[in-house]
Amino acid sequence: MSMAKDAGKRVTTAREAHEITATELSRRSNVSRVTISAIEEGRALPRLETVESIAHALTVSPGWVGLGLKVGPL
């Protein structure tokens, strides 16, 4: 699986665990809904700033979102 698809799956998993929509994640992270969709669908590999914003909104580590590093929630 590609890095983009892996990152997208992690974002989707964390978002669903928080029981929020992609639109709500977009609002909380200040990342466009189109970008959230592209990341979750594995069509885009997020930039570092985007990973940090999404991770903060989901209270998870940027290392986990971007690379799958085994670290716990913040």
Predicted model as a PDB file, atoms N, CA, C, CB and O in Angstrom, pLDDT in the B-factor column:
MODEL        1                                                                  
ATOM      1  N   MET A   1       0.853  -1.185   0.000  1.00 57.00           N  
ATOM      2  CA  MET A   1       0.000   0.000   0.000  1.00 57.00           C  
ATOM      3  C   MET A   1       0.895   1.243   0.000  1.00 57.00           C  
ATOM      4  CB  MET A   1      -0.968   0.001   1.236  1.00 57.00           C  
ATOM      5  O   MET A   1       1.992   1.236   0.559  1.00 57.00           O  
ATOM      6  N   SER A   2       0.413   2.287  -0.626  1.00 79.00           N  
ATOM      7  CA  SER A   2       1.216   3.504  -0.726  1.00 79.00           C  
ATOM      8  C   SER A   2       1.166   4.306   0.568  1.00 79.00           C  
ATOM      9  CB  SER A   2       0.735   4.363  -1.892  1.00 79.00           C  
ATOM     10  O   SER A   2       0.265   4.126   1.387  1.00 79.00           O  
ATOM     11  N   MET A   3       2.132   5.183   0.742  1.00 79.00           N  
ATOM     12  CA  MET A   3       2.163   6.045   1.927  1.00 79.00           C  
ATOM     13  C   MET A   3       0.905   6.906   2.005  1.00 79.00           C  
ATOM     14  CB  MET A   3       3.415   6.940   1.909  1.00 79.00           C  
ATOM     15  O   MET A   3       0.368   7.126   3.091  1.00 79.00           O  
ATOM     16  N   ALA A   4       0.434   7.392   0.856  1.00 78.00           N  
ATOM     17  CA  ALA A   4      -0.761   8.240   0.848  1.00 78.00           C  
ATOM     18  C   ALA A   4      -1.979   7.455   1.319  1.00 78.00           C  
ATOM     19  CB  ALA A   4      -1.011   8.813  -0.558  1.00 78.00           C  
ATOM     20  O   ALA A   4      -2.775   7.963   2.108  1.00 78.00           O  
ATOM     21  N   LYS A   5      -2.129   6.229   0.845  1.00 89.00           N  
ATOM     22  CA  LYS A   5      -3.278   5.414   1.267  1.00 89.00           C  
ATOM     23  C   LYS A   5      -3.176   5.063   2.743  1.00 89.00           C  
ATOM     24  CB  LYS A   5      -3.371   4.127   0.425  1.00 89.00           C  
ATOM     25  O   LYS A   5      -4.183   5.067   3.452  1.00 89.00           O  
ATOM     26  N   ASP A   6      -1.974   4.761   3.212  1.00 91.00           N  
ATOM     27  CA  ASP A   6      -1.787   4.452   4.630  1.00 91.00           C  
ATOM     28  C   ASP A   6      -2.150   5.650   5.500  1.00 91.00           C  
ATOM     29  CB  ASP A   6      -0.339   4.022   4.900  1.00 91.00           C  
ATOM     30  O   ASP A   6      -2.865   5.505   6.492  1.00 91.00           O  
ATOM     31  N   ALA A   7      -1.666   6.819   5.136  1.00 92.00           N  
ATOM     32  CA  ALA A   7      -1.978   8.034   5.905  1.00 92.00           C  
ATOM     33  C   ALA A   7      -3.471   8.305   5.869  1.00 92.00           C  
ATOM     34  CB  ALA A   7      -1.200   9.254   5.352  1.00 92.00           C  
ATOM     35  O   ALA A   7      -4.057   8.684   6.883  1.00 92.00           O  
ATOM     36  N   GLY A   8      -4.084   8.118   4.732  1.00 94.00           N  
ATOM     37  CA  GLY A   8      -5.518   8.327   4.600  1.00 94.00           C  
ATOM     38  C   GLY A   8      -6.324   7.406   5.485  1.00 94.00           C  
ATOM     39  O   GLY A   8      -7.303   7.829   6.100  1.00 94.00           O  
ATOM     40  N   LYS A   9      -5.921   6.147   5.555  1.00 95.00           N  
ATOM     41  CA  LYS A   9      -6.612   5.189   6.425  1.00 95.00           C  
ATOM     42  C   LYS A   9      -6.486   5.599   7.886  1.00 95.00           C  
ATOM     43  CB  LYS A   9      -6.050   3.770   6.223  1.00 95.00           C  
ATOM     44  O   LYS A   9      -7.442   5.486   8.653  1.00 95.00           O  
ATOM     45  N   ARG A  10      -5.302   6.075   8.270  1.00 95.00           N  
ATOM     46  CA  ARG A  10      -5.115   6.494   9.662  1.00 95.00           C  
ATOM     47  C   ARG A  10      -5.982   7.703   9.990  1.00 95.00           C  
ATOM     48  CB  ARG A  10      -3.641   6.818   9.931  1.00 95.00           C  
ATOM     49  O   ARG A  10      -6.574   7.764  11.068  1.00 95.00           O  
ATOM     50  N   VAL A  11      -6.063   8.658   9.080  1.00 96.00           N  
ATOM     51  CA  VAL A  11      -6.910   9.839   9.309  1.00 96.00           C  
ATOM     52  C   VAL A  11      -8.372   9.400   9.448  1.00 96.00           C  
ATOM     53  CB  VAL A  11      -6.754  10.874   8.141  1.00 96.00           C  
ATOM     54  O   VAL A  11      -9.072   9.831  10.365  1.00 96.00           O  
ATOM     55  N   THR A  12      -8.819   8.551   8.544  1.00 97.00           N  
ATOM     56  CA  THR A  12     -10.204   8.075   8.605  1.00 97.00           C  
ATOM     57  C   THR A  12     -10.466   7.330   9.908  1.00 97.00           C  
ATOM     58  CB  THR A  12     -10.514   7.165   7.407  1.00 97.00           C  
ATOM     59  O   THR A  12     -11.495   7.548  10.548  1.00 97.00           O  
ATOM     60  N   THR A  13      -9.553   6.458  10.304  1.00 95.00           N  
ATOM     61  CA  THR A  13      -9.707   5.688  11.540  1.00 95.00           C  
ATOM     62  C   THR A  13      -9.827   6.607  12.748  1.00 95.00           C  
ATOM     63  CB  THR A  13      -8.525   4.732  11.724  1.00 95.00           C  
ATOM     64  O   THR A  13     -10.713   6.429  13.583  1.00 95.00           O  
ATOM     65  N   ALA A  14      -8.942   7.581  12.839  1.00 96.00           N  
ATOM     66  CA  ALA A  14      -8.968   8.500  13.989  1.00 96.00           C  
ATOM     67  C   ALA A  14     -10.215   9.377  13.949  1.00 96.00           C  
ATOM     68  CB  ALA A  14      -7.701   9.383  14.009  1.00 96.00           C  
ATOM     69  O   ALA A  14     -10.821   9.638  14.989  1.00 96.00           O  
ATOM     70  N   ARG A  15     -10.599   9.829  12.775  1.00 97.00           N  
ATOM     71  CA  ARG A  15     -11.795  10.674  12.653  1.00 97.00           C  
ATOM     72  C   ARG A  15     -13.029   9.890  13.089  1.00 97.00           C  
ATOM     73  CB  ARG A  15     -11.967  11.186  11.194  1.00 97.00           C  
ATOM     74  O   ARG A  15     -13.857  10.401  13.844  1.00 97.00           O  
ATOM     75  N   GLU A  16     -13.153   8.668  12.621  1.00 97.00           N  
ATOM     76  CA  GLU A  16     -14.302   7.848  12.990  1.00 97.00           C  
ATOM     77  C   GLU A  16     -14.291   7.506  14.478  1.00 97.00           C  
ATOM     78  CB  GLU A  16     -14.323   6.568  12.160  1.00 97.00           C  
ATOM     79  O   GLU A  16     -15.350   7.424  15.101  1.00 97.00           O  
ATOM     80  N   ALA A  17     -13.109   7.307  15.052  1.00 96.00           N  
ATOM     81  CA  ALA A  17     -13.014   7.038  16.490  1.00 96.00           C  
ATOM     82  C   ALA A  17     -13.511   8.223  17.312  1.00 96.00           C  
ATOM     83  CB  ALA A  17     -11.569   6.705  16.874  1.00 96.00           C  
ATOM     84  O   ALA A  17     -14.041   8.055  18.411  1.00 96.00           O  
ATOM     85  N   HIS A  18     -13.331   9.423  16.764  1.00 96.00           N  
ATOM     86  CA  HIS A  18     -13.824  10.635  17.435  1.00 96.00           C  
ATOM     87  C   HIS A  18     -15.285  10.931  17.090  1.00 96.00           C  
ATOM     88  CB  HIS A  18     -12.955  11.835  17.056  1.00 96.00           C  
ATOM     89  O   HIS A  18     -15.885  11.875  17.603  1.00 96.00           O  
ATOM     90  N   GLU A  19     -15.840  10.095  16.203  1.00 97.00           N  
ATOM     91  CA  GLU A  19     -17.238  10.224  15.781  1.00 97.00           C  
ATOM     92  C   GLU A  19     -17.555  11.614  15.228  1.00 97.00           C  
ATOM     93  CB  GLU A  19     -18.160   9.919  16.949  1.00 97.00           C  
ATOM     94  O   GLU A  19     -18.554  12.240  15.583  1.00 97.00           O  
ATOM     95  N   ILE A  20     -16.659  12.072  14.340  1.00 97.00           N  
ATOM     96  CA  ILE A  20     -16.896  13.347  13.672  1.00 97.00           C  
ATOM     97  C   ILE A  20     -16.877  13.130  12.163  1.00 97.00           C  
ATOM     98  CB  ILE A  20     -15.834  14.404  14.092  1.00 97.00           C  
ATOM     99  O   ILE A  20     -16.284  12.173  11.666  1.00 97.00           O  
ATOM    100  N   THR A  21     -17.523  14.016  11.459  1.00 98.00           N  
ATOM    101  CA  THR A  21     -17.543  13.943  10.002  1.00 98.00           C  
ATOM    102  C   THR A  21     -16.266  14.555   9.433  1.00 98.00           C  
ATOM    103  CB  THR A  21     -18.790  14.661   9.436  1.00 98.00           C  
ATOM    104  O   THR A  21     -15.512  15.236  10.127  1.00 98.00           O  
ATOM    105  N   ALA A  22     -16.055  14.294   8.166  1.00 97.00           N  
ATOM    106  CA  ALA A  22     -14.921  14.916   7.483  1.00 97.00           C  
ATOM    107  C   ALA A  22     -15.087  16.429   7.450  1.00 97.00           C  
ATOM    108  CB  ALA A  22     -14.778  14.363   6.053  1.00 97.00           C  
ATOM    109  O   ALA A  22     -14.105  17.167   7.521  1.00 97.00           O  
ATOM    110  N   THR A  23     -16.316  16.883   7.343  1.00 97.00           N  
ATOM    111  CA  THR A  23     -16.571  18.324   7.349  1.00 97.00           C  
ATOM    112  C   THR A  23     -16.188  18.934   8.696  1.00 97.00           C  
ATOM    113  CB  THR A  23     -18.052  18.611   7.037  1.00 97.00           C  
ATOM    114  O   THR A  23     -15.601  20.014   8.748  1.00 97.00           O  
ATOM    115  N   GLU A  24     -16.521  18.239   9.782  1.00 98.00           N  
ATOM    116  CA  GLU A  24     -16.144  18.730  11.112  1.00 98.00           C  
ATOM    117  C   GLU A  24     -14.629  18.694  11.292  1.00 98.00           C  
ATOM    118  CB  GLU A  24     -16.829  17.894  12.213  1.00 98.00           C  
ATOM    119  O   GLU A  24     -14.059  19.617  11.874  1.00 98.00           O  
ATOM    120  N   LEU A  25     -13.973  17.653  10.807  1.00 98.00           N  
ATOM    121  CA  LEU A  25     -12.511  17.600  10.874  1.00 98.00           C  
ATOM    122  C   LEU A  25     -11.914  18.765  10.100  1.00 98.00           C  
ATOM    123  CB  LEU A  25     -11.983  16.258  10.319  1.00 98.00           C  
ATOM    124  O   LEU A  25     -10.942  19.378  10.542  1.00 98.00           O  
ATOM    125  N   SER A  26     -12.486  19.065   8.960  1.00 98.00           N  
ATOM    126  CA  SER A  26     -12.030  20.203   8.168  1.00 98.00           C  
ATOM    127  C   SER A  26     -12.115  21.494   8.977  1.00 98.00           C  
ATOM    128  CB  SER A  26     -12.859  20.326   6.880  1.00 98.00           C  
ATOM    129  O   SER A  26     -11.174  22.288   9.000  1.00 98.00           O  
ATOM    130  N   ARG A  27     -13.236  21.690   9.631  1.00 98.00           N  
ATOM    131  CA  ARG A  27     -13.427  22.900  10.444  1.00 98.00           C  
ATOM    132  C   ARG A  27     -12.433  22.950  11.596  1.00 98.00           C  
ATOM    133  CB  ARG A  27     -14.860  22.961  10.988  1.00 98.00           C  
ATOM    134  O   ARG A  27     -11.820  23.989  11.843  1.00 98.00           O  
ATOM    135  N   ARG A  28     -12.269  21.831  12.304  1.00 98.00           N  
ATOM    136  CA  ARG A  28     -11.385  21.802  13.472  1.00 98.00           C  
ATOM    137  C   ARG A  28      -9.913  21.965  13.104  1.00 98.00           C  
ATOM    138  CB  ARG A  28     -11.574  20.508  14.226  1.00 98.00           C  
ATOM    139  O   ARG A  28      -9.139  22.554  13.859  1.00 98.00           O  
ATOM    140  N   SER A  29      -9.537  21.446  11.957  1.00 98.00           N  
ATOM    141  CA  SER A  29      -8.125  21.465  11.558  1.00 98.00           C  
ATOM    142  C   SER A  29      -7.772  22.647  10.660  1.00 98.00           C  
ATOM    143  CB  SER A  29      -7.779  20.180  10.848  1.00 98.00           C  
ATOM    144  O   SER A  29      -6.595  22.911  10.414  1.00 98.00           O  
ATOM    145  N   ASN A  30      -8.785  23.358  10.171  1.00 98.00           N  
ATOM    146  CA  ASN A  30      -8.574  24.450   9.223  1.00 98.00           C  
ATOM    147  C   ASN A  30      -7.904  23.950   7.940  1.00 98.00           C  
ATOM    148  CB  ASN A  30      -7.722  25.553   9.867  1.00 98.00           C  
ATOM    149  O   ASN A  30      -7.073  24.633   7.343  1.00 98.00           O  
ATOM    150  N   VAL A  31      -8.293  22.737   7.538  1.00 98.00           N  
ATOM    151  CA  VAL A  31      -7.834  22.128   6.285  1.00 98.00           C  
ATOM    152  C   VAL A  31      -9.091  21.959   5.434  1.00 98.00           C  
ATOM    153  CB  VAL A  31      -7.072  20.728   6.526  1.00 98.00           C  
ATOM    154  O   VAL A  31     -10.124  21.524   5.944  1.00 98.00           O  
ATOM    155  N   SER A  32      -9.020  22.289   4.167  1.00 98.00           N  
ATOM    156  CA  SER A  32     -10.219  22.253   3.329  1.00 98.00           C  
ATOM    157  C   SER A  32     -10.834  20.857   3.291  1.00 98.00           C  
ATOM    158  CB  SER A  32      -9.886  22.712   1.912  1.00 98.00           C  
ATOM    159  O   SER A  32     -10.142  19.848   3.425  1.00 98.00           O  
ATOM    160  N   ARG A  33     -12.139  20.829   3.107  1.00 98.00           N  
ATOM    161  CA  ARG A  33     -12.870  19.559   3.022  1.00 98.00           C  
ATOM    162  C   ARG A  33     -12.381  18.754   1.829  1.00 98.00           C  
ATOM    163  CB  ARG A  33     -14.394  19.805   2.915  1.00 98.00           C  
ATOM    164  O   ARG A  33     -12.301  17.528   1.900  1.00 98.00           O  
ATOM    165  N   VAL A  34     -12.057  19.422   0.743  1.00 98.00           N  
ATOM    166  CA  VAL A  34     -11.542  18.749  -0.455  1.00 98.00           C  
ATOM    167  C   VAL A  34     -10.212  18.061  -0.137  1.00 98.00           C  
ATOM    168  CB  VAL A  34     -11.363  19.763  -1.624  1.00 98.00           C  
ATOM    169  O   VAL A  34      -9.975  16.935  -0.573  1.00 98.00           O  
ATOM    170  N   THR A  35      -9.356  18.731   0.615  1.00 97.00           N  
ATOM    171  CA  THR A  35      -8.063  18.146   0.986  1.00 97.00           C  
ATOM    172  C   THR A  35      -8.254  16.962   1.921  1.00 97.00           C  
ATOM    173  CB  THR A  35      -7.162  19.199   1.647  1.00 97.00           C  
ATOM    174  O   THR A  35      -7.600  15.933   1.753  1.00 97.00           O  
ATOM    175  N   ILE A  36      -9.142  17.089   2.906  1.00 97.00           N  
ATOM    176  CA  ILE A  36      -9.430  15.968   3.813  1.00 97.00           C  
ATOM    177  C   ILE A  36      -9.884  14.764   2.997  1.00 97.00           C  
ATOM    178  CB  ILE A  36     -10.517  16.358   4.864  1.00 97.00           C  
ATOM    179  O   ILE A  36      -9.415  13.648   3.220  1.00 97.00           O  
ATOM    180  N   SER A  37     -10.784  14.985   2.065  1.00 97.00           N  
ATOM    181  CA  SER A  37     -11.291  13.908   1.212  1.00 97.00           C  
ATOM    182  C   SER A  37     -10.167  13.260   0.406  1.00 97.00           C  
ATOM    183  CB  SER A  37     -12.371  14.443   0.267  1.00 97.00           C  
ATOM    184  O   SER A  37     -10.073  12.035   0.336  1.00 97.00           O  
ATOM    185  N   ALA A  38      -9.320  14.085  -0.199  1.00 97.00           N  
ATOM    186  CA  ALA A  38      -8.219  13.557  -1.009  1.00 97.00           C  
ATOM    187  C   ALA A  38      -7.256  12.732  -0.162  1.00 97.00           C  
ATOM    188  CB  ALA A  38      -7.463  14.701  -1.694  1.00 97.00           C  
ATOM    189  O   ALA A  38      -6.750  11.707  -0.619  1.00 97.00           O  
ATOM    190  N   ILE A  39      -7.001  13.170   1.063  1.00 96.00           N  
ATOM    191  CA  ILE A  39      -6.111  12.427   1.968  1.00 96.00           C  
ATOM    192  C   ILE A  39      -6.751  11.102   2.354  1.00 96.00           C  
ATOM    193  CB  ILE A  39      -5.791  13.259   3.239  1.00 96.00           C  
ATOM    194  O   ILE A  39      -6.122  10.048   2.251  1.00 96.00           O  
ATOM    195  N   GLU A  40      -8.006  11.156   2.799  1.00 96.00           N  
ATOM    196  CA  GLU A  40      -8.678   9.935   3.248  1.00 96.00           C  
ATOM    197  C   GLU A  40      -8.818   8.915   2.122  1.00 96.00           C  
ATOM    198  CB  GLU A  40     -10.053  10.270   3.811  1.00 96.00           C  
ATOM    199  O   GLU A  40      -8.778   7.711   2.375  1.00 96.00           O  
ATOM    200  N   GLU A  41      -8.979   9.371   0.902  1.00 95.00           N  
ATOM    201  CA  GLU A  41      -9.119   8.467  -0.239  1.00 95.00           C  
ATOM    202  C   GLU A  41      -7.772   8.016  -0.797  1.00 95.00           C  
ATOM    203  CB  GLU A  41      -9.922   9.138  -1.332  1.00 95.00           C  
ATOM    204  O   GLU A  41      -7.727   7.231  -1.744  1.00 95.00           O  
ATOM    205  N   GLY A  42      -6.675   8.505  -0.219  1.00 93.00           N  
ATOM    206  CA  GLY A  42      -5.345   8.099  -0.661  1.00 93.00           C  
ATOM    207  C   GLY A  42      -4.913   8.735  -1.959  1.00 93.00           C  
ATOM    208  O   GLY A  42      -3.985   8.251  -2.606  1.00 93.00           O  
ATOM    209  N   ARG A  43      -5.575   9.822  -2.357  1.00 94.00           N  
ATOM    210  CA  ARG A  43      -5.229  10.511  -3.605  1.00 94.00           C  
ATOM    211  C   ARG A  43      -4.177  11.580  -3.401  1.00 94.00           C  
ATOM    212  CB  ARG A  43      -6.461  11.131  -4.218  1.00 94.00           C  
ATOM    213  O   ARG A  43      -3.626  12.107  -4.367  1.00 94.00           O  
ATOM    214  N   ALA A  44      -3.890  11.911  -2.129  1.00 92.00           N  
ATOM    215  CA  ALA A  44      -2.915  12.970  -1.841  1.00 92.00           C  
ATOM    216  C   ALA A  44      -2.140  12.610  -0.583  1.00 92.00           C  
ATOM    217  CB  ALA A  44      -3.617  14.351  -1.674  1.00 92.00           C  
ATOM    218  O   ALA A  44      -2.705  12.117   0.393  1.00 92.00           O  
ATOM    219  N   LEU A  45      -0.867  12.858  -0.621  1.00 89.00           N  
ATOM    220  CA  LEU A  45      -0.016  12.714   0.552  1.00 89.00           C  
ATOM    221  C   LEU A  45       0.037  14.084   1.222  1.00 89.00           C  
ATOM    222  CB  LEU A  45       1.432  12.188   0.174  1.00 89.00           C  
ATOM    223  O   LEU A  45       0.488  15.049   0.606  1.00 89.00           O  
ATOM    224  N   PRO A  46      -0.413  14.185   2.467  1.00 91.00           N  
ATOM    225  CA  PRO A  46      -0.495  15.509   3.097  1.00 91.00           C  
ATOM    226  C   PRO A  46       0.867  16.128   3.369  1.00 91.00           C  
ATOM    227  CB  PRO A  46      -1.261  15.413   4.388  1.00 91.00           C  
ATOM    228  O   PRO A  46       1.838  15.427   3.654  1.00 91.00           O  
ATOM    229  N   ARG A  47       0.922  17.444   3.276  1.00 93.00           N  
ATOM    230  CA  ARG A  47       2.123  18.194   3.630  1.00 93.00           C  
ATOM    231  C   ARG A  47       2.292  18.161   5.138  1.00 93.00           C  
ATOM    232  CB  ARG A  47       2.047  19.659   3.112  1.00 93.00           C  
ATOM    233  O   ARG A  47       1.339  17.871   5.861  1.00 93.00           O  
ATOM    234  N   LEU A  48       3.481  18.451   5.618  1.00 94.00           N  
ATOM    235  CA  LEU A  48       3.778  18.417   7.042  1.00 94.00           C  
ATOM    236  C   LEU A  48       2.829  19.313   7.839  1.00 94.00           C  
ATOM    237  CB  LEU A  48       5.219  18.839   7.284  1.00 94.00           C  
ATOM    238  O   LEU A  48       2.320  18.905   8.883  1.00 94.00           O  
ATOM    239  N   GLU A  49       2.593  20.521   7.353  1.00 96.00           N  
ATOM    240  CA  GLU A  49       1.713  21.445   8.070  1.00 96.00           C  
ATOM    241  C   GLU A  49       0.291  20.885   8.168  1.00 96.00           C  
ATOM    242  CB  GLU A  49       1.696  22.816   7.372  1.00 96.00           C  
ATOM    243  O   GLU A  49      -0.389  21.066   9.178  1.00 96.00           O  
ATOM    244  N   THR A  50      -0.141  20.211   7.116  1.00 96.00           N  
ATOM    245  CA  THR A  50      -1.474  19.614   7.093  1.00 96.00           C  
ATOM    246  C   THR A  50      -1.547  18.452   8.081  1.00 96.00           C  
ATOM    247  CB  THR A  50      -1.833  19.135   5.669  1.00 96.00           C  
ATOM    248  O   THR A  50      -2.525  18.319   8.816  1.00 96.00           O  
ATOM    249  N   VAL A  51      -0.520  17.619   8.096  1.00 95.00           N  
ATOM    250  CA  VAL A  51      -0.458  16.504   9.052  1.00 95.00           C  
ATOM    251  C   VAL A  51      -0.543  17.043  10.477  1.00 95.00           C  
ATOM    252  CB  VAL A  51       0.850  15.677   8.861  1.00 95.00           C  
ATOM    253  O   VAL A  51      -1.286  16.511  11.301  1.00 95.00           O  
ATOM    254  N   GLU A  52       0.210  18.088  10.764  1.00 97.00           N  
ATOM    255  CA  GLU A  52       0.204  18.659  12.112  1.00 97.00           C  
ATOM    256  C   GLU A  52      -1.173  19.201  12.484  1.00 97.00           C  
ATOM    257  CB  GLU A  52       1.247  19.771  12.220  1.00 97.00           C  
ATOM    258  O   GLU A  52      -1.627  18.998  13.609  1.00 97.00           O  
ATOM    259  N   SER A  53      -1.840  19.882  11.565  1.00 97.00           N  
ATOM    260  CA  SER A  53      -3.162  20.437  11.833  1.00 97.00           C  
ATOM    261  C   SER A  53      -4.195  19.338  12.068  1.00 97.00           C  
ATOM    262  CB  SER A  53      -3.602  21.325  10.677  1.00 97.00           C  
ATOM    263  O   SER A  53      -5.004  19.428  12.992  1.00 97.00           O  
ATOM    264  N   ILE A  54      -4.165  18.310  11.239  1.00 97.00           N  
ATOM    265  CA  ILE A  54      -5.104  17.203  11.387  1.00 97.00           C  
ATOM    266  C   ILE A  54      -4.826  16.448  12.683  1.00 97.00           C  
ATOM    267  CB  ILE A  54      -5.018  16.249  10.178  1.00 97.00           C  
ATOM    268  O   ILE A  54      -5.757  16.107  13.412  1.00 97.00           O  
ATOM    269  N   ALA A  55      -3.560  16.186  12.972  1.00 96.00           N  
ATOM    270  CA  ALA A  55      -3.204  15.473  14.200  1.00 96.00           C  
ATOM    271  C   ALA A  55      -3.662  16.239  15.433  1.00 96.00           C  
ATOM    272  CB  ALA A  55      -1.694  15.239  14.262  1.00 96.00           C  
ATOM    273  O   ALA A  55      -4.200  15.649  16.370  1.00 96.00           O  
ATOM    274  N   HIS A  56      -3.452  17.537  15.433  1.00 97.00           N  
ATOM    275  CA  HIS A  56      -3.881  18.356  16.564  1.00 97.00           C  
ATOM    276  C   HIS A  56      -5.402  18.274  16.735  1.00 97.00           C  
ATOM    277  CB  HIS A  56      -3.437  19.827  16.367  1.00 97.00           C  
ATOM    278  O   HIS A  56      -5.899  18.131  17.852  1.00 97.00           O  
ATOM    279  N   ALA A  57      -6.127  18.362  15.635  1.00 97.00           N  
ATOM    280  CA  ALA A  57      -7.590  18.312  15.684  1.00 97.00           C  
ATOM    281  C   ALA A  57      -8.094  16.958  16.180  1.00 97.00           C  
ATOM    282  CB  ALA A  57      -8.173  18.608  14.304  1.00 97.00           C  
ATOM    283  O   ALA A  57      -9.157  16.878  16.795  1.00 97.00           O  
ATOM    284  N   LEU A  58      -7.336  15.897  15.915  1.00 97.00           N  
ATOM    285  CA  LEU A  58      -7.738  14.546  16.309  1.00 97.00           C  
ATOM    286  C   LEU A  58      -7.059  14.074  17.592  1.00 97.00           C  
ATOM    287  CB  LEU A  58      -7.432  13.576  15.193  1.00 97.00           C  
ATOM    288  O   LEU A  58      -7.272  12.941  18.024  1.00 97.00           O  
ATOM    289  N   THR A  59      -6.253  14.925  18.198  1.00 94.00           N  
ATOM    290  CA  THR A  59      -5.486  14.608  19.415  1.00 94.00           C  
ATOM    291  C   THR A  59      -4.684  13.310  19.284  1.00 94.00           C  
ATOM    292  CB  THR A  59      -6.428  14.502  20.609  1.00 94.00           C  
ATOM    293  O   THR A  59      -4.707  12.439  20.153  1.00 94.00           O  
ATOM    294  N   VAL A  60      -3.979  13.227  18.161  1.00 94.00           N  
ATOM    295  CA  VAL A  60      -3.047  12.119  17.930  1.00 94.00           C  
ATOM    296  C   VAL A  60      -1.707  12.710  17.512  1.00 94.00           C  
ATOM    297  CB  VAL A  60      -3.592  11.123  16.840  1.00 94.00           C  
ATOM    298  O   VAL A  60      -1.610  13.905  17.232  1.00 94.00           O  
ATOM    299  N   SER A  61      -0.700  11.893  17.470  1.00 92.00           N  
ATOM    300  CA  SER A  61       0.642  12.329  17.103  1.00 92.00           C  
ATOM    301  C   SER A  61       0.755  12.567  15.599  1.00 92.00           C  
ATOM    302  CB  SER A  61       1.674  11.296  17.550  1.00 92.00           C  
ATOM    303  O   SER A  61       0.239  11.777  14.808  1.00 92.00           O  
ATOM    304  N   PRO A  62       1.430  13.654  15.194  1.00 93.00           N  
ATOM    305  CA  PRO A  62       1.694  13.849  13.764  1.00 93.00           C  
ATOM    306  C   PRO A  62       2.495  12.687  13.175  1.00 93.00           C  
ATOM    307  CB  PRO A  62       2.447  15.165  13.540  1.00 93.00           C  
ATOM    308  O   PRO A  62       2.305  12.328  12.013  1.00 93.00           O  
ATOM    309  N   GLY A  63       3.384  12.103  13.970  1.00 92.00           N  
ATOM    310  CA  GLY A  63       4.168  10.956  13.501  1.00 92.00           C  
ATOM    311  C   GLY A  63       3.298   9.757  13.174  1.00 92.00           C  
ATOM    312  O   GLY A  63       3.589   9.003  12.246  1.00 92.00           O  
ATOM    313  N   TRP A  64       2.235   9.586  13.935  1.00 92.00           N  
ATOM    314  CA  TRP A  64       1.308   8.487  13.666  1.00 92.00           C  
ATOM    315  C   TRP A  64       0.502   8.768  12.396  1.00 92.00           C  
ATOM    316  CB  TRP A  64       0.359   8.270  14.868  1.00 92.00           C  
ATOM    317  O   TRP A  64       0.349   7.889  11.548  1.00 92.00           O  
ATOM    318  N   VAL A  65      -0.006   9.982  12.268  1.00 91.00           N  
ATOM    319  CA  VAL A  65      -0.801  10.324  11.089  1.00 91.00           C  
ATOM    320  C   VAL A  65       0.037  10.178   9.817  1.00 91.00           C  
ATOM    321  CB  VAL A  65      -1.352  11.763  11.206  1.00 91.00           C  
ATOM    322  O   VAL A  65      -0.371   9.508   8.868  1.00 91.00           O  
ATOM    323  N   GLY A  66       1.191  10.799   9.809  1.00 88.00           N  
ATOM    324  CA  GLY A  66       2.002  10.845   8.590  1.00 88.00           C  
ATOM    325  C   GLY A  66       2.755   9.575   8.274  1.00 88.00           C  
ATOM    326  O   GLY A  66       2.887   9.197   7.110  1.00 88.00           O  
ATOM    327  N   LEU A  67       3.254   8.907   9.316  1.00 88.00           N  
ATOM    328  CA  LEU A  67       4.148   7.784   9.086  1.00 88.00           C  
ATOM    329  C   LEU A  67       3.739   6.479   9.758  1.00 88.00           C  
ATOM    330  CB  LEU A  67       5.491   8.147   9.539  1.00 88.00           C  
ATOM    331  O   LEU A  67       4.346   5.435   9.520  1.00 88.00           O  
ATOM    332  N   GLY A  68       2.716   6.541  10.593  1.00 89.00           N  
ATOM    333  CA  GLY A  68       2.280   5.327  11.277  1.00 89.00           C  
ATOM    334  C   GLY A  68       3.157   4.953  12.446  1.00 89.00           C  
ATOM    335  O   GLY A  68       3.145   3.805  12.890  1.00 89.00           O  
ATOM    336  N   LEU A  69       3.921   5.906  12.953  1.00 88.00           N  
ATOM    337  CA  LEU A  69       4.782   5.618  14.099  1.00 88.00           C  
ATOM    338  C   LEU A  69       3.944   5.211  15.285  1.00 88.00           C  
ATOM    339  CB  LEU A  69       5.652   6.830  14.454  1.00 88.00           C  
ATOM    340  O   LEU A  69       2.884   5.789  15.525  1.00 88.00           O  
ATOM    341  N   LYS A  70       4.395   4.239  16.019  1.00 77.00           N  
ATOM    342  CA  LYS A  70       3.633   3.686  17.145  1.00 77.00           C  
ATOM    343  C   LYS A  70       3.774   4.553  18.386  1.00 77.00           C  
ATOM    344  CB  LYS A  70       4.091   2.261  17.453  1.00 77.00           C  
ATOM    345  O   LYS A  70       4.560   4.259  19.287  1.00 77.00           O  
ATOM    346  N   VAL A  71       3.003   5.617  18.410  1.00 63.00           N  
ATOM    347  CA  VAL A  71       2.949   6.474  19.582  1.00 63.00           C  
ATOM    348  C   VAL A  71       1.492   6.658  19.964  1.00 63.00           C  
ATOM    349  CB  VAL A  71       3.642   7.845  19.319  1.00 63.00           C  
ATOM    350  O   VAL A  71       0.607   6.608  19.109  1.00 63.00           O  
ATOM    351  N   GLY A  72       1.251   6.867  21.221  1.00 51.00           N  
ATOM    352  CA  GLY A  72      -0.117   6.984  21.711  1.00 51.00           C  
ATOM    353  C   GLY A  72      -0.712   8.347  21.468  1.00 51.00           C  
ATOM    354  O   GLY A  72      -0.063   9.252  20.943  1.00 51.00           O  
ATOM    355  N   PRO A  73      -1.980   8.474  21.866  1.00 52.00           N  
ATOM    356  CA  PRO A  73      -2.649   9.772  21.765  1.00 52.00           C  
ATOM    357  C   PRO A  73      -1.926  10.829  22.580  1.00 52.00           C  
ATOM    358  CB  PRO A  73      -4.098   9.663  22.224  1.00 52.00           C  
ATOM    359  O   PRO A  73      -1.223  10.513  23.539  1.00 52.00           O  
ATOM    360  N   LEU A  74      -2.102  12.079  22.195  1.00 53.00           N  
ATOM    361  CA  LEU A  74      -1.481  13.188  22.906  1.00 53.00           C  
ATOM    362  C   LEU A  74      -2.188  13.441  24.203  1.00 53.00           C  
ATOM    363  CB  LEU A  74      -1.480  14.442  22.060  1.00 53.00           C  
ATOM    364  O   LEU A  74      -1.807  14.344  24.948  1.00 53.00           O  
TER     365      LEU A  74                                                      
ENDMDL                                                                          
END                                                                             
